[in-house]
Amino acid sequence: MARLIYSTIASLDGFIEDPDGRFDFAVPDAEMHAWLNERERSVGTYLYGRRIYETMVYWETRGHEPEHQQVDRDFAEIWRAADKIVYSTTLDEVTTARTTLERRFDPEAVRALKESAERDLGIGGTGVAAAAFAAGLVDEFQIYFHPISVGGGKPALPLGQRLPLELVERHQFDSGVVYLRYRCR
């Protein structure tokens, strides 16, 4: 059975974007991006909320230009090779290959997908992740803490849910970013 992995980048105070909706603090440097790419190689399908999907669409046509670093080109290839499911009630259509639009998050459909998938599933977007956590579907939580406090914004983890976690890996990058990987219990 495939794992469902929630991976996110956050400020040290636990936000994926600041109070103004910016996430410019979360741009990975080459060292972190290479590390992230190695973890993303196991993912065969991404489950996204609308906002994170709209952010990630960039990789459909970008990443292979000469000005991009090799880590960008690697990530673009990883992302384009994966299937994507977007959960949205407001999108009219999806604009990327290998992408399906679903109007609602169905925990039973995701459970069946986990059981039949040959590769891991990645989940992105706090609303979709909160629904997956609430349904007990998330197997692993990976977070990259950047050495900045933004004082508020969108939290990396769902509010109002108790999430027992077991630390299974940690790594510190030269930039001061700290990676923590937890198994969900």
Stockholm file with secondary structure:
# STOCKHOLM 1.0

chainA/1-185         MARLIYSTIASLDGFIEDPDGRFDFAVPDAEMHAWLNERERSVGTYLYGRRIYETMVYWETRGHEPEHQQVDRDFAEIWRAADKIVYSTTLDEVTTARTTLERRFDPEAVRALKESAERDLGIGGTGVAAAAFAAGLVDEFQIYFHPISVGGGKPALPLGQRLPLELVERHQFDSGVVYLRYRCR
#=GR chainA/1-185 SS CCCEEEEEEEETTSEEECTTSCCGGGCCCHHHHHHHHHHHTTEEEEEEEHHHHHHHTHHHHCSCSTTSCHHHHHHHHHHHHSEEEEECSSCSCCCSTTEEEESSCCHHHHHHHHHHCSSEEEEESHHHHHHHHHTTCCCEEEEEEESCCCCSSEESSCTTCCCCEEEEEEEECTTSCEEEEEEEC
#=GC SS_cons         CCCEEEEEEEETTSEEECTTSCCGGGCCCHHHHHHHHHHHTTEEEEEEEHHHHHHHTHHHHCSCSTTSCHHHHHHHHHHHHSEEEEECSSCSCCCSTTEEEESSCCHHHHHHHHHHCSSEEEEESHHHHHHHHHTTCCCEEEEEEESCCCCSSEESSCTTCCCCEEEEEEEECTTSCEEEEEEEC
//
